[in-house]
Amino acid sequence: MSGSSPTAIAEGLFQGKARSRKIAAALPIEEKLRRLVAMQKRANEIRAAAGRPLMRVWQLD
Amino acid sequence: MEKTLAILNELEAAGLVESYAIGGAMAAFFYAEAVVTEDLDIFVLIKTSGSLISLSPIYDFLKQRDAIEEREHLWLAGTLVQLIPAFDALTEEAVREAVEKTVGQTKTRVMRVEHLIAIALQTGRAKDHARIALLLETADVNQTCLQDILARHDLQIRWEKTKFRP
């Protein structure tokens, strides 16, 4: 198995992330709203663990 | 969120606001990836006969539709909404020139991406700068339009200082 430099590996990973973000940006708004609510809930798990005030979570239709 | 938007459309149809547009983080959802936010910023153009305005008739209308006031926000059909009167020439223009979008089956109006960038630049918090970077990276920004908005609203120097690049 041939090796790669850390820089090349990191560059490949960053390019992959950039592609993923483009795909995420192109999702339908309805899917983005579902992701938002999931993020609000996840953020609250961290906030609760850190003793910070909770974020208010939306209820989708 | 469709029910929330339907009620806002009713608000506009009832003539209590001249028009409204989604701004802030939620507006950016229409152009870039989803990021966590707590509230839906709704900018409203209110008909006035003088320089003073009141949000009370709007709040009363929304409370009749089961909105619940919570400090500076309203819970409206499951969504935490902040109503913001268009407060200067830039936000007024952003509401007037907002574009129609659809969420599910419900039509709504969303600020153009170039106005979102200009307003974020004007507001200037760290999270606003992060939003600008995100929009420049992923959204289809019309640079000519953006530069025109920045010039008309005296934001070009600030733009140059922050060194944002598409």
gemmi code that builds the backbone of each chain (N, CA, C; Angstrom):
import gemmi

chains = {
    "A": [
        ("MET", (0.857, -1.202, 0.000), (0.000, 0.000, 0.000), (0.888, 1.245, 0.000)),
        ("SER", (0.685, 2.097, -0.982), (1.518, 3.289, -1.078), (1.025, 4.358, -0.109)),
        ("GLY", (1.946, 5.128, 0.430), (1.588, 6.169, 1.382), (1.313, 7.499, 0.712)),
        ("SER", (0.720, 8.397, 1.484), (0.487, 9.768, 1.006), (0.958, 10.719, 2.091)),
        ("SER", (1.273, 11.913, 1.686), (1.709, 12.893, 2.674), (0.507, 13.335, 3.507)),
        ("PRO", (0.724, 13.717, 4.753), (-0.395, 14.227, 5.571), (-1.114, 15.383, 4.884)),
        ("THR", (-0.347, 16.214, 4.195), (-0.969, 17.357, 3.507), (-1.926, 16.876, 2.415)),
        ("ALA", (-1.488, 15.869, 1.670), (-2.337, 15.345, 0.590), (-3.590, 14.695, 1.165)),
        ("ILE", (-3.407, 13.962, 2.265), (-4.571, 13.313, 2.894), (-5.556, 14.374, 3.398)),
        ("ALA", (-5.009, 15.388, 4.084), (-5.871, 16.452, 4.620), (-6.580, 17.179, 3.475)),
        ("GLU", (-5.849, 17.440, 2.390), (-6.436, 18.132, 1.241), (-7.608, 17.336, 0.669)),
        ("GLY", (-7.412, 16.017, 0.572), (-8.475, 15.141, 0.069), (-9.694, 15.172, 0.973)),
        ("LEU", (-9.442, 15.164, 2.279), (-10.555, 15.210, 3.238), (-11.319, 16.536, 3.132)),
        ("PHE", (-10.581, 17.632, 3.008), (-11.231, 18.944, 2.911), (-12.051, 19.058, 1.624)),
        ("GLN", (-11.518, 18.484, 0.552), (-12.279, 18.509, -0.706), (-13.570, 17.704, -0.559)),
        ("GLY", (-13.450, 16.574, 0.146), (-14.639, 15.759, 0.397), (-15.665, 16.515, 1.220)),
        ("LYS", (-15.195, 17.236, 2.228), (-16.105, 18.040, 3.055), (-16.788, 19.110, 2.207)),
        ("ALA", (-16.015, 19.746, 1.336), (-16.582, 20.793, 0.486), (-17.667, 20.223, -0.420)),
        ("ARG", (-17.421, 19.008, -0.947), (-18.445, 18.358, -1.789), (-19.704, 18.068, -0.971)),
        ("SER", (-19.505, 17.574, 0.249), (-20.654, 17.261, 1.115), (-21.473, 18.515, 1.418)),
        ("ARG", (-20.777, 19.623, 1.606), (-21.484, 20.868, 1.929), (-22.286, 21.359, 0.734)),
        ("LYS", (-21.742, 21.163, -0.460), (-22.498, 21.540, -1.671), (-23.769, 20.700, -1.767)),
        ("ILE", (-23.621, 19.411, -1.463), (-24.788, 18.522, -1.518), (-25.808, 18.946, -0.455)),
        ("ALA", (-25.315, 19.266, 0.749), (-26.212, 19.692, 1.829), (-26.926, 20.987, 1.469)),
        ("ALA", (-26.221, 21.866, 0.771), (-26.817, 23.154, 0.380), (-27.930, 22.959, -0.643)),
        ("ALA", (-27.824, 21.885, -1.426), (-28.801, 21.662, -2.497), (-30.022, 20.867, -2.036)),
        ("LEU", (-30.046, 20.460, -0.783), (-31.199, 19.683, -0.286), (-32.472, 20.528, -0.320)),
        ("PRO", (-33.637, 19.890, -0.434), (-34.896, 20.647, -0.363), (-35.039, 21.343, 0.991)),
        ("ILE", (-35.733, 22.455, 1.008), (-35.893, 23.220, 2.247), (-36.572, 22.372, 3.324)),
        ("GLU", (-37.484, 21.497, 2.922), (-38.194, 20.670, 3.909), (-37.208, 19.752, 4.648)),
        ("GLU", (-36.225, 19.202, 3.909), (-35.214, 18.349, 4.543), (-34.306, 19.187, 5.447)),
        ("LYS", (-33.994, 20.397, 5.001), (-33.161, 21.271, 5.837), (-33.871, 21.600, 7.155)),
        ("LEU", (-35.192, 21.765, 7.098), (-35.941, 22.041, 8.327), (-35.890, 20.844, 9.272)),
        ("ARG", (-35.992, 19.633, 8.708), (-35.876, 18.439, 9.557), (-34.495, 18.390, 10.200)),
        ("ARG", (-33.469, 18.735, 9.420), (-32.102, 18.741, 9.958), (-31.947, 19.807, 11.042)),
        ("LEU", (-32.611, 20.945, 10.836), (-32.539, 22.014, 11.834), (-33.064, 21.528, 13.185)),
        ("VAL", (-34.240, 20.899, 13.157), (-34.833, 20.436, 14.417), (-33.933, 19.390, 15.070)),
        ("ALA", (-33.355, 18.517, 14.258), (-32.417, 17.523, 14.808), (-31.209, 18.231, 15.433)),
        ("MET", (-30.726, 19.284, 14.776), (-29.578, 20.030, 15.328), (-29.955, 20.740, 16.619)),
        ("GLN", (-31.176, 21.287, 16.660), (-31.623, 21.965, 17.890), (-31.638, 20.976, 19.048)),
        ("LYS", (-32.122, 19.747, 18.786), (-32.171, 18.732, 19.855), (-30.768, 18.316, 20.277)),
        ("ARG", (-29.879, 18.133, 19.290), (-28.500, 17.730, 19.628), (-27.792, 18.838, 20.401)),
        ("ALA", (-28.034, 20.085, 19.960), (-27.410, 21.219, 20.653), (-27.850, 21.247, 22.104)),
        ("ASN", (-29.113, 20.881, 22.343), (-29.624, 20.905, 23.725), (-28.977, 19.826, 24.591)),
        ("GLU", (-28.624, 18.695, 23.988), (-27.929, 17.652, 24.765), (-26.603, 18.212, 25.277)),
        ("ILE", (-25.909, 18.928, 24.396), (-24.608, 19.504, 24.787), (-24.812, 20.636, 25.788)),
        ("ARG", (-25.815, 21.484, 25.511), (-26.077, 22.607, 26.420), (-26.447, 22.104, 27.814)),
        ("ALA", (-27.279, 21.054, 27.866), (-27.693, 20.503, 29.161), (-26.479, 19.962, 29.904)),
        ("ALA", (-25.616, 19.262, 29.180), (-24.412, 18.688, 29.817), (-23.485, 19.784, 30.329)),
        ("ALA", (-23.494, 20.912, 29.620), (-22.608, 22.021, 30.001), (-23.279, 22.988, 30.973)),
        ("GLY", (-24.529, 22.702, 31.307), (-25.242, 23.572, 32.239), (-25.641, 24.904, 31.638)),
        ("ARG", (-25.766, 24.933, 30.304), (-26.159, 26.177, 29.639), (-27.661, 26.168, 29.366)),
        ("PRO", (-28.276, 27.355, 29.217), (-29.716, 27.404, 28.916), (-30.030, 26.657, 27.621)),
        ("LEU", (-31.179, 25.995, 27.611), (-31.527, 25.200, 26.442), (-32.050, 26.061, 25.298)),
        ("MET", (-31.813, 25.591, 24.101), (-32.334, 26.217, 22.887), (-33.800, 25.797, 22.735)),
        ("ARG", (-34.615, 26.666, 22.223), (-36.014, 26.304, 22.027), (-36.158, 25.505, 20.725)),
        ("VAL", (-36.862, 24.399, 20.811), (-36.946, 23.458, 19.680), (-38.275, 23.632, 18.955)),
        ("TRP", (-38.210, 23.736, 17.644), (-39.423, 23.920, 16.835), (-40.195, 22.602, 16.727)),
        ("GLN", (-41.481, 22.749, 16.449), (-42.308, 21.582, 16.132), (-42.718, 21.713, 14.676)),
        ("LEU", (-42.271, 20.803, 13.854), (-42.619, 20.873, 12.429), (-44.049, 20.402, 12.220)),
        ("ASP", (-44.663, 20.861, 11.115), (-46.059, 20.505, 10.791), (-46.180, 18.985, 10.635)),
    ],
    "B": [
        ("MET", (-43.348, 24.187, 9.516), (-43.255, 25.642, 9.349), (-44.288, 26.178, 8.356)),
        ("GLU", (-44.909, 25.279, 7.607), (-45.886, 25.732, 6.613), (-47.045, 26.499, 7.246)),
        ("LYS", (-47.513, 25.996, 8.396), (-48.645, 26.668, 9.061), (-48.246, 28.084, 9.479)),
        ("THR", (-47.020, 28.196, 9.965), (-46.512, 29.511, 10.377), (-46.520, 30.470, 9.175)),
        ("LEU", (-46.026, 29.989, 8.067), (-45.949, 30.838, 6.875), (-47.349, 31.174, 6.355)),
        ("ALA", (-48.270, 30.200, 6.456), (-49.646, 30.456, 6.007), (-50.266, 31.586, 6.829)),
        ("ILE", (-49.992, 31.591, 8.147), (-50.538, 32.655, 9.006), (-49.902, 34.003, 8.639)),
        ("LEU", (-48.616, 33.989, 8.336), (-47.955, 35.244, 7.929), (-48.529, 35.745, 6.598)),
        ("ASN", (-48.886, 34.818, 5.730), (-49.530, 35.224, 4.474), (-50.903, 35.853, 4.745)),
        ("GLU", (-51.598, 35.288, 5.750), (-52.898, 35.875, 6.151), (-52.698, 37.293, 6.683)),
        ("LEU", (-51.639, 37.457, 7.451), (-51.323, 38.770, 8.028), (-51.141, 39.807, 6.920)),
        ("GLU", (-50.451, 39.386, 5.885), (-50.218, 40.289, 4.743), (-51.532, 40.541, 3.989)),
        ("ALA", (-52.295, 39.458, 3.782), (-53.563, 39.590, 3.056), (-54.537, 40.497, 3.811)),
        ("ALA", (-54.452, 40.479, 5.144), (-55.336, 41.323, 5.965), (-54.905, 42.790, 5.948)),
        ("GLY", (-53.756, 43.059, 5.372), (-53.299, 44.445, 5.243), (-52.612, 45.000, 6.475)),
        ("LEU", (-52.329, 44.129, 7.440), (-51.660, 44.618, 8.652), (-50.182, 44.889, 8.413)),
        ("VAL", (-49.638, 44.235, 7.418), (-48.290, 44.590, 6.957), (-48.371, 44.774, 5.450)),
        ("GLU", (-47.525, 45.647, 4.961), (-47.487, 45.864, 3.505), (-46.910, 44.619, 2.835)),
        ("SER", (-45.845, 44.109, 3.414), (-45.280, 42.842, 2.968), (-44.323, 42.336, 4.035)),
        ("TYR", (-43.928, 41.072, 3.872), (-42.962, 40.499, 4.816), (-41.942, 39.689, 4.030)),
        ("ALA", (-40.827, 39.413, 4.662), (-39.831, 38.535, 4.047), (-39.055, 37.818, 5.143)),
        ("ILE", (-38.713, 36.575, 4.860), (-37.835, 35.832, 5.769), (-36.419, 36.369, 5.591)),
        ("GLY", (-35.765, 36.645, 6.716), (-34.371, 37.072, 6.681), (-33.544, 36.207, 7.612)),
        ("GLY", (-32.340, 36.637, 7.903), (-31.496, 35.961, 8.882), (-31.084, 34.549, 8.498)),
        ("ALA", (-30.826, 33.758, 9.538), (-30.291, 32.407, 9.326), (-31.235, 31.542, 8.507)),
        ("MET", (-32.549, 31.677, 8.765), (-33.484, 30.824, 8.034), (-33.519, 31.171, 6.552)),
        ("ALA", (-33.396, 32.433, 6.226), (-33.344, 32.808, 4.803), (-32.128, 32.173, 4.135)),
        ("ALA", (-31.036, 32.103, 4.881), (-29.820, 31.493, 4.319), (-30.029, 30.014, 3.994)),
        ("PHE", (-30.980, 29.363, 4.670), (-31.288, 27.954, 4.369), (-31.660, 27.776, 2.892)),
        ("PHE", (-32.249, 28.801, 2.310), (-32.711, 28.684, 0.921), (-31.553, 28.758, -0.076)),
        ("TYR", (-30.373, 29.122, 0.419), (-29.224, 29.304, -0.471), (-28.017, 28.454, -0.076)),
        ("ALA", (-28.014, 27.934, 1.147), (-26.824, 27.225, 1.635), (-27.272, 26.087, 2.546)),
        ("GLU", (-26.303, 25.385, 3.115), (-26.636, 24.267, 3.989), (-27.305, 24.758, 5.278)),
        ("ALA", (-28.029, 23.852, 5.924), (-28.707, 24.184, 7.182), (-27.685, 24.345, 8.299)),
        ("VAL", (-27.868, 25.355, 9.099), (-27.061, 25.527, 10.311), (-28.043, 25.763, 11.464)),
        ("VAL", (-27.585, 25.496, 12.669), (-28.529, 25.577, 13.780), (-28.901, 27.033, 14.067)),
        ("THR", (-30.172, 27.246, 14.297), (-30.687, 28.562, 14.680), (-31.891, 28.338, 15.571)),
        ("GLU", (-32.270, 29.368, 16.294), (-33.377, 29.198, 17.231), (-34.670, 29.841, 16.736)),
        ("ASP", (-34.531, 30.894, 15.951), (-35.750, 31.605, 15.591), (-35.821, 31.928, 14.104)),
        ("LEU", (-37.041, 32.240, 13.704), (-37.329, 32.604, 12.318), (-37.480, 34.128, 12.280)),
        ("ASP", (-36.534, 34.805, 11.637), (-36.605, 36.265, 11.553), (-37.542, 36.661, 10.409)),
        ("ILE", (-38.589, 37.395, 10.773), (-39.528, 37.881, 9.764), (-39.461, 39.407, 9.757)),
        ("PHE", (-38.977, 39.941, 8.672), (-38.919, 41.396, 8.507), (-40.230, 41.850, 7.886)),
        ("VAL", (-40.811, 42.893, 8.462), (-42.106, 43.363, 7.969), (-42.024, 44.839, 7.566)),
        ("LEU", (-42.707, 45.129, 6.491), (-42.902, 46.530, 6.091), (-44.266, 46.936, 6.593)),
        ("ILE", (-44.298, 47.960, 7.414), (-45.555, 48.396, 8.021), (-45.960, 49.729, 7.423)),
        ("LYS", (-47.244, 49.798, 7.053), (-47.746, 51.070, 6.532), (-47.787, 52.086, 7.668)),
        ("THR", (-47.218, 53.242, 7.439), (-47.230, 54.262, 8.487), (-47.706, 55.600, 7.914)),
        ("SER", (-48.268, 56.384, 8.812), (-48.635, 57.742, 8.386), (-47.635, 58.738, 8.967)),
        ("GLY", (-46.834, 58.302, 9.907), (-45.807, 59.158, 10.501), (-44.548, 58.351, 10.725)),
        ("SER", (-43.771, 58.754, 11.699), (-42.516, 58.043, 11.939), (-42.658, 56.959, 13.004)),
        ("LEU", (-43.803, 56.941, 13.706), (-43.983, 55.957, 14.776), (-44.780, 54.758, 14.277)),
        ("ILE", (-44.410, 53.590, 14.746), (-45.149, 52.384, 14.379), (-45.499, 51.622, 15.646)),
        ("SER", (-46.486, 50.729, 15.501), (-46.833, 49.849, 16.614), (-47.003, 48.439, 16.075)),
        ("LEU", (-46.441, 47.486, 16.808), (-46.603, 46.084, 16.424), (-47.850, 45.470, 17.062)),
        ("SER", (-48.520, 46.252, 17.925), (-49.656, 45.685, 18.684), (-50.745, 45.094, 17.794)),
        ("PRO", (-51.196, 45.786, 16.733), (-52.241, 45.168, 15.900), (-51.786, 43.849, 15.281)),
        ("ILE", (-50.513, 43.767, 14.958), (-49.976, 42.532, 14.373), (-49.967, 41.417, 15.428)),
        ("TYR", (-49.486, 41.756, 16.623), (-49.466, 40.766, 17.698), (-50.893, 40.303, 18.027)),
        ("ASP", (-51.828, 41.244, 18.060), (-53.219, 40.876, 18.359), (-53.748, 39.896, 17.311)),
        ("PHE", (-53.473, 40.187, 16.055), (-53.921, 39.327, 14.949), (-53.335, 37.922, 15.119)),
        ("LEU", (-52.053, 37.872, 15.440), (-51.383, 36.565, 15.551), (-51.839, 35.810, 16.809)),
        ("LYS", (-52.104, 36.554, 17.876), (-52.585, 35.886, 19.098), (-53.968, 35.270, 18.871)),
        ("GLN", (-54.768, 35.911, 18.000), (-56.067, 35.323, 17.650), (-55.885, 34.003, 16.909)),
        ("ARG", (-54.687, 33.783, 16.410), (-54.354, 32.525, 15.721), (-53.415, 31.677, 16.590)),
        ("ASP", (-53.611, 31.815, 17.881), (-52.947, 30.972, 18.896), (-51.457, 31.236, 19.070)),
        ("ALA", (-50.966, 32.376, 18.610), (-49.568, 32.714, 18.879), (-49.404, 32.993, 20.367)),
        ("ILE", (-48.269, 32.600, 20.894), (-47.964, 32.838, 22.307), (-46.728, 33.717, 22.396)),
        ("GLU", (-46.860, 34.832, 23.102), (-45.743, 35.768, 23.236), (-44.737, 35.221, 24.245)),
        ("GLU", (-43.479, 35.279, 23.885), (-42.419, 34.846, 24.819), (-41.273, 35.847, 24.697)),
        ("ARG", (-41.253, 36.765, 25.626), (-40.299, 37.886, 25.583), (-40.365, 38.573, 24.213)),
        ("GLU", (-39.237, 38.610, 23.499), (-39.224, 39.327, 22.223), (-39.673, 38.454, 21.055)),
        ("HIS", (-40.096, 37.221, 21.364), (-40.496, 36.281, 20.317), (-41.983, 35.931, 20.402)),
        ("LEU", (-42.430, 35.250, 19.350), (-43.763, 34.663, 19.349), (-43.640, 33.202, 18.947)),
        ("TRP", (-44.281, 32.322, 19.710), (-44.444, 30.954, 19.222), (-45.641, 30.960, 18.275)),
        ("LEU", (-45.400, 30.624, 17.025), (-46.469, 30.672, 16.031), (-46.494, 29.334, 15.296)),
        ("ALA", (-47.513, 28.539, 15.596), (-47.686, 27.220, 14.969), (-46.401, 26.386, 15.044)),
        ("GLY", (-45.794, 26.357, 16.218), (-44.638, 25.495, 16.439), (-43.291, 26.096, 16.089)),
        ("THR", (-43.309, 27.312, 15.572), (-42.062, 27.971, 15.171), (-41.855, 29.220, 16.033)),
        ("LEU", (-40.626, 29.401, 16.469), (-40.299, 30.593, 17.258), (-39.984, 31.733, 16.290)),
        ("VAL", (-40.826, 32.740, 16.302), (-40.752, 33.817, 15.302), (-40.333, 35.119, 15.970)),
        ("GLN", (-39.468, 35.844, 15.313), (-39.182, 37.218, 15.748), (-39.606, 38.156, 14.626)),
        ("LEU", (-40.527, 39.042, 14.939), (-40.976, 40.041, 13.963), (-40.092, 41.275, 14.070)),
        ("ILE", (-39.526, 41.680, 12.962), (-38.618, 42.827, 12.968), (-39.122, 43.839, 11.939)),
        ("PRO", (-39.525, 45.017, 12.372), (-39.922, 46.028, 11.386), (-38.696, 46.413, 10.545)),
        ("ALA", (-38.890, 46.544, 9.246), (-37.790, 47.028, 8.404), (-37.362, 48.374, 8.975)),
        ("PHE", (-36.084, 48.497, 9.319), (-35.666, 49.632, 10.143), (-34.771, 50.634, 9.431)),
        ("ASP", (-34.419, 50.341, 8.193), (-33.607, 51.312, 7.440), (-33.790, 51.049, 5.941)),
        ("ALA", (-33.103, 51.823, 5.137), (-33.292, 51.714, 3.684), (-32.894, 50.329, 3.175)),
        ("LEU", (-31.860, 49.758, 3.769), (-31.396, 48.438, 3.308), (-32.422, 47.344, 3.605)),
        ("THR", (-32.927, 47.323, 4.837), (-33.891, 46.264, 5.174), (-35.224, 46.477, 4.440)),
        ("GLU", (-35.590, 47.745, 4.227), (-36.809, 48.001, 3.441), (-36.657, 47.469, 2.022)),
        ("GLU", (-35.523, 47.767, 1.425), (-35.274, 47.294, 0.059), (-35.251, 45.765, 0.017)),
        ("ALA", (-34.651, 45.163, 1.042), (-34.553, 43.700, 1.085), (-35.934, 43.055, 1.145)),
        ("VAL", (-36.850, 43.678, 1.880), (-38.212, 43.130, 1.954), (-38.931, 43.350, 0.617)),
        ("ARG", (-38.805, 44.550, 0.075), (-39.503, 44.860, -1.187), (-39.040, 43.963, -2.336)),
        ("GLU", (-37.762, 43.637, -2.340), (-37.198, 42.874, -3.465), (-37.049, 41.384, -3.157)),
        ("ALA", (-37.669, 40.941, -2.053), (-37.586, 39.521, -1.693), (-38.204, 38.666, -2.793)),
        ("VAL", (-37.752, 37.440, -2.879), (-38.209, 36.551, -3.948), (-39.165, 35.497, -3.395)),
        ("GLU", (-40.064, 35.058, -4.248), (-41.042, 34.067, -3.816), (-40.400, 32.678, -3.787)),
        ("LYS", (-40.642, 31.964, -2.702), (-40.179, 30.575, -2.565), (-41.351, 29.756, -2.042)),
        ("THR", (-41.211, 28.447, -2.122), (-42.277, 27.574, -1.640), (-41.721, 26.610, -0.610)),
        ("VAL", (-42.445, 26.460, 0.488), (-42.113, 25.457, 1.501), (-43.288, 24.482, 1.533)),
        ("GLY", (-43.052, 23.257, 1.135), (-44.165, 22.311, 0.989), (-45.104, 22.837, -0.082)),
        ("GLN", (-46.327, 23.168, 0.350), (-47.316, 23.716, -0.587), (-47.542, 25.212, -0.359)),
        ("THR", (-46.778, 25.796, 0.537), (-47.058, 27.172, 0.958), (-46.039, 28.150, 0.397)),
        ("LYS", (-46.557, 29.189, -0.227), (-45.657, 30.210, -0.776), (-45.217, 31.173, 0.314)),
        ("THR", (-44.008, 31.671, 0.157), (-43.501, 32.653, 1.097), (-42.520, 33.550, 0.356)),
        ("ARG", (-41.999, 34.553, 1.063), (-41.035, 35.455, 0.435), (-39.746, 35.452, 1.257)),
        ("VAL", (-38.642, 35.361, 0.537), (-37.326, 35.229, 1.166), (-36.414, 36.311, 0.593)),
        ("MET", (-35.642, 36.929, 1.474), (-34.694, 37.949, 0.996), (-33.714, 37.353, -0.006)),
        ("ARG", (-33.330, 38.151, -0.967), (-32.323, 37.719, -1.931), (-30.991, 37.529, -1.212)),
        ("VAL", (-30.190, 36.638, -1.745), (-28.925, 36.309, -1.081), (-28.016, 37.541, -0.993)),
        ("GLU", (-28.065, 38.411, -2.003), (-27.197, 39.591, -1.972), (-27.599, 40.535, -0.830)),
        ("HIS", (-28.905, 40.644, -0.574), (-29.355, 41.458, 0.560), (-28.976, 40.801, 1.893)),
        ("LEU", (-29.075, 39.480, 1.952), (-28.682, 38.790, 3.193), (-27.227, 39.080, 3.533)),
        ("ILE", (-26.386, 39.058, 2.518), (-24.958, 39.330, 2.737), (-24.767, 40.774, 3.206)),
        ("ALA", (-25.450, 41.700, 2.549), (-25.296, 43.118, 2.918), (-25.785, 43.373, 4.346)),
        ("ILE", (-26.911, 42.785, 4.712), (-27.448, 42.985, 6.069), (-26.512, 42.345, 7.101)),
        ("ALA", (-26.002, 41.164, 6.801), (-25.057, 40.507, 7.721), (-23.799, 41.360, 7.880)),
        ("LEU", (-23.348, 41.938, 6.790), (-22.158, 42.804, 6.870), (-22.446, 44.018, 7.747)),
        ("GLN", (-23.618, 44.597, 7.552), (-24.013, 45.770, 8.336), (-24.134, 45.415, 9.825)),
        ("THR", (-24.707, 44.258, 10.120), (-24.898, 43.842, 11.516), (-23.547, 43.523, 12.162)),
        ("GLY", (-22.731, 42.749, 11.457), (-21.316, 42.661, 11.784), (-20.888, 41.820, 12.974)),
        ("ARG", (-21.783, 40.950, 13.497), (-21.350, 40.061, 14.572), (-20.566, 38.893, 13.967)),
        ("ALA", (-19.899, 38.135, 14.835), (-19.109, 37.001, 14.348), (-19.985, 36.027, 13.567)),
        ("LYS", (-21.198, 35.765, 14.062), (-22.054, 34.802, 13.372), (-22.546, 35.359, 12.028)),
        ("ASP", (-22.636, 36.672, 11.930), (-23.006, 37.274, 10.639), (-21.878, 37.093, 9.633)),
        ("HIS", (-20.650, 37.259, 10.095), (-19.505, 37.062, 9.201), (-19.403, 35.599, 8.769)),
        ("ALA", (-19.730, 34.694, 9.695), (-19.725, 33.264, 9.344), (-20.776, 32.984, 8.275)),
        ("ARG", (-21.925, 33.657, 8.391), (-22.983, 33.459, 7.399), (-22.550, 33.987, 6.032)),
        ("ILE", (-21.883, 35.124, 6.032), (-21.391, 35.671, 4.760), (-20.432, 34.672, 4.101)),
        ("ALA", (-19.512, 34.141, 4.894), (-18.535, 33.187, 4.348), (-19.245, 31.964, 3.772)),
        ("LEU", (-20.253, 31.470, 4.498), (-21.005, 30.298, 4.045), (-21.727, 30.598, 2.727)),
        ("LEU", (-22.357, 31.748, 2.659), (-23.113, 32.104, 1.451), (-22.179, 32.310, 0.267)),
        ("LEU", (-21.052, 32.948, 0.501), (-20.111, 33.163, -0.608), (-19.551, 31.841, -1.118)),
        ("GLU", (-19.439, 30.876, -0.200), (-18.863, 29.588, -0.593), (-19.855, 28.729, -1.366)),
        ("THR", (-21.133, 28.777, -0.962), (-22.059, 27.800, -1.552), (-23.192, 28.392, -2.392)),
        ("ALA", (-23.513, 29.655, -2.192), (-24.672, 30.208, -2.903), (-24.254, 30.801, -4.242)),
        ("ASP", (-25.239, 30.962, -5.100), (-25.008, 31.571, -6.401), (-25.211, 33.086, -6.234)),
        ("VAL", (-24.143, 33.774, -5.888), (-24.230, 35.212, -5.582), (-23.920, 36.029, -6.833)),
        ("ASN", (-24.815, 36.944, -7.151), (-24.594, 37.850, -8.282), (-23.692, 38.999, -7.792)),
        ("GLN", (-22.437, 38.959, -8.184), (-21.461, 39.921, -7.664), (-21.782, 41.355, -8.074)),
        ("THR", (-22.301, 41.521, -9.273), (-22.657, 42.871, -9.737), (-23.766, 43.448, -8.866)),
        ("CYS", (-24.761, 42.619, -8.624), (-25.888, 43.025, -7.776), (-25.407, 43.325, -6.359)),
        ("LEU", (-24.548, 42.462, -5.823), (-24.039, 42.655, -4.466), (-23.270, 43.970, -4.356)),
        ("GLN", (-22.392, 44.216, -5.315), (-21.590, 45.446, -5.261), (-22.483, 46.682, -5.380)),
        ("ASP", (-23.535, 46.577, -6.172), (-24.479, 47.680, -6.320), (-25.184, 47.967, -4.984)),
        ("ILE", (-25.611, 46.915, -4.308), (-26.275, 47.088, -3.002), (-25.296, 47.693, -1.993)),
        ("LEU", (-24.084, 47.156, -1.962), (-23.080, 47.665, -1.009), (-22.793, 49.142, -1.257)),
        ("ALA", (-22.729, 49.524, -2.537), (-22.433, 50.926, -2.867), (-23.587, 51.835, -2.465)),
        ("ARG", (-24.809, 51.397, -2.746), (-25.964, 52.253, -2.463), (-26.225, 52.425, -0.964)),
        ("HIS", (-25.742, 51.474, -0.185), (-25.997, 51.550, 1.261), (-24.712, 51.801, 2.066)),
        ("ASP", (-23.739, 52.378, 1.403), (-22.496, 52.812, 2.084), (-21.806, 51.682, 2.841)),
        ("LEU", (-21.746, 50.531, 2.221), (-21.111, 49.393, 2.891), (-19.834, 48.931, 2.193)),
        ("GLN", (-19.428, 49.644, 1.155), (-18.265, 49.178, 0.382), (-16.973, 49.202, 1.206)),
        ("ILE", (-16.795, 50.248, 2.004), (-15.551, 50.344, 2.777), (-15.487, 49.192, 3.784)),
        ("ARG", (-16.622, 48.922, 4.425), (-16.652, 47.824, 5.386), (-16.373, 46.483, 4.683)),
        ("TRP", (-16.917, 46.350, 3.476), (-16.702, 45.123, 2.696), (-15.211, 44.945, 2.390)),
        ("GLU", (-14.589, 46.023, 1.977), (-13.161, 45.950, 1.656), (-12.335, 45.644, 2.907)),
        ("LYS", (-12.720, 46.231, 4.018), (-11.966, 46.014, 5.263), (-12.039, 44.555, 5.726)),
        ("THR", (-13.190, 43.937, 5.538), (-13.342, 42.565, 6.030), (-12.749, 41.551, 5.058)),
        ("LYS", (-12.456, 41.996, 3.846), (-11.751, 41.170, 2.857), (-12.478, 39.861, 2.544)),
        ("PHE", (-13.818, 39.915, 2.466), (-14.545, 38.740, 2.002), (-14.309, 38.578, 0.508)),
        ("ARG", (-14.092, 37.370, 0.095), (-13.905, 37.083, -1.325), (-14.750, 35.874, -1.706)),
        ("PRO", (-15.366, 35.912, -2.891), (-16.150, 34.756, -3.317), (-15.258, 33.534, -3.541)),
    ],
}
model = gemmi.Model(1)
for chain_id, residues in chains.items():
    chain = gemmi.Chain(chain_id)
    for i, (resn, *xyz) in enumerate(residues, 1):
        res = gemmi.Residue()
        res.name, res.seqid = resn, gemmi.SeqId(i, " ")
        for name, pos in zip(("N", "CA", "C"), xyz):
            atom = gemmi.Atom()
            atom.name, atom.element = name, gemmi.Element(name[0])
            atom.pos, atom.b_iso = gemmi.Position(*pos), 0.0
            res.add_atom(atom)
        chain.add_residue(res)
    model.add_chain(chain)
structure = gemmi.Structure()
structure.add_model(model)
structure.setup_entities()
